[in-house]
Amino acid sequence: MTTTTAVDSGGRVLEATFDEFVAARSRALLRTAYLLTHDHALAEDLLQTALTKAWFAWRRIDGNPEPYVRRILVNTYASWWRRRWNAEHPTEELPEHPTDDPASHTAEPTDLWTAMARLPRRQRAVVVLRYFEDLTEAQTAEVLGCSVGTVKSQTSKAFAKLRIDPALATSEGAPR
């Protein structure tokens, strides 16, 4: 891959810095994208879109770029449900055979993923950032562009929904 170099006013080589960030943080950002979408292909698309947006804003990012890129990731994810996707049409027979998805080999039980998939996008984003990415309430609020109180209320609402979700109930009907 060839890279062109551009130097900002501080004397930093922008492409090298961006490339280093992508190389160092793509795996963690892909994990966040997967936790949001629960689909490996969509997660890759989401990350690629977020990194493309970050590239165009790279010169404006001061300090640590990761919170800025995470915010792009979450905002892009949230905006995807607002638009209707008309490019794919279901067919009776799949044109290709499915491959083994490495994302499906997780240590967490699938019933948690089922319950998480039922949460509204904003609540799922809060739970993913707070408990899977281990961000503080303040960091989560910064990424989502909301107040700490909103993070707390969305977390509370998400946990209330998870408590009554049938995927997390035992066979006797009591929560685990």
BELJO-V960263 format. One record per backbone hydrogen bond with DSSP energy under -1.0 kcal/mol. CO is the residue of the C=O (numbers start at 1). NH is the residue of the N-H. E is the energy in kcal/mol with one decimal. If there is no record, write none. Layout:
# BELJO-V960263
{{CO	NH	E} {CO	NH	E}}
This chain:
# BELJO-V960263
{{6	14	-2.5} {8	11	-1.8} {12	8	-1.8} {13	17	-1.8} {14	18	-2.7} {15	19	-3.2} {16	20	-2.5} {17	21	-2.2} {18	22	-2.7} {19	23	-2.5} {20	24	-2.3} {21	25	-2.8} {22	26	-1.8} {25	29	-2.4} {26	30	-2.8} {27	31	-1.9} {28	32	-1.9} {29	33	-2.4} {30	34	-2.7} {31	35	-2.4} {32	36	-1.8} {33	37	-2.5} {34	38	-3.4} {39	43	-2.5} {40	44	-2.2} {41	45	-2.2} {42	46	-3.0} {43	47	-2.7} {44	48	-2.5} {45	49	-2.5} {46	50	-2.5} {47	51	-2.9} {48	52	-2.0} {49	53	-2.3} {50	54	-2.4} {51	55	-2.2} {52	56	-1.5} {53	57	-1.1} {57	60	-1.6} {65	69	-2.5} {66	70	-2.8} {67	71	-2.1} {68	72	-2.0} {69	73	-2.5} {70	74	-2.7} {71	75	-2.9} {72	76	-2.6} {73	77	-2.2} {74	78	-2.5} {75	79	-2.0} {76	80	-1.5} {101	104	-1.6} {102	105	-1.2} {104	106	-1.1} {110	114	-2.3} {111	115	-2.1} {112	116	-2.9} {113	117	-2.3} {116	119	-1.2} {120	124	-2.7} {121	125	-2.5} {122	126	-2.1} {123	127	-2.4} {124	128	-2.8} {125	129	-2.6} {126	130	-2.7} {127	131	-2.7} {128	132	-1.3} {128	133	-2.3} {129	135	-2.5} {136	140	-2.6} {137	141	-2.5} {138	142	-2.1} {139	143	-2.4} {140	144	-2.5} {141	145	-1.3} {141	146	-2.2} {147	151	-1.7} {148	152	-2.4} {149	153	-2.6} {150	154	-2.7} {151	155	-2.3} {152	156	-2.4} {153	157	-2.5} {154	158	-2.3} {155	159	-2.6} {156	160	-2.1} {157	161	-2.0} {158	162	-2.5} {159	163	-2.4} {160	164	-1.0} {165	168	-1.4} {168	176	-1.2} {170	173	-1.8} {174	170	-2.8}}
